[in-house]
Amino acid sequence: MSHHVLDAAGVTTPAAVVEKLHDAARASTACASAMVASGGMETEVLLALDAADLCTAAAAVLGRRTGDEAVGAAAASAAALACEASAAACGAHADHHEHCRLHAETTRETAALLREHTGA
């Protein structure tokens, strides 16, 4: 997404944040799918799906002007919390599963970016 498109629409969230949320949603979904295929890891699957859904929702809210800044802050905060929880859970498997390593890395970066740029 181009920065100038967001600027022209009056969106104050940097495009990099919205793009990173989309990356985290994709990584979370892919990791959840891989974990389901290998069996087990129910908690990790659910946390990854939570992160995917909340990142998708936050990207939608933060990628447009919102009528209430508190709504955007809540969306960013929820996504950051979900990313941190999922990164911690999948990070424990990072040495054994490449999808967990990539997912944990992406969600950690996303949470940090959200906290840095939105104060989540």
C-alpha positions, 0 to 999 in steps of 0.5 A: 500500500502506498504511503501517499494513498493513505495520506490522501485518505487522511489516514495517520497510521503509517502504511508500514504498520498496516502492511506488517499487520497483513504479514502477521495475519498471513504468517499466523494463518499459515502456521495454524494450518501447519500445526493442524496438519501435524496434529496437536498444539491446540493452544498454539493453533488457537492463539495463532488464529486469534492473532490472524483475526485480530491483525486483519481487523486492526489492519482494516480499522487502522488503514482508514480514518476512524471516527473514534481514535479510541477504537483504533487504539483498542484494535491496535492493542488487541492485535499487539496482545494477540501477537505477543501471546502467539509469538510466545507460544510458537516461539517455544517450538521455533527450534523444531518447526520452521513455520513456528519460527517464522510466525513467532518472528513476524508476530513479535515484530508486528507487536513491537511496531504497533506499540512503537507507532500507535502506542498500543 
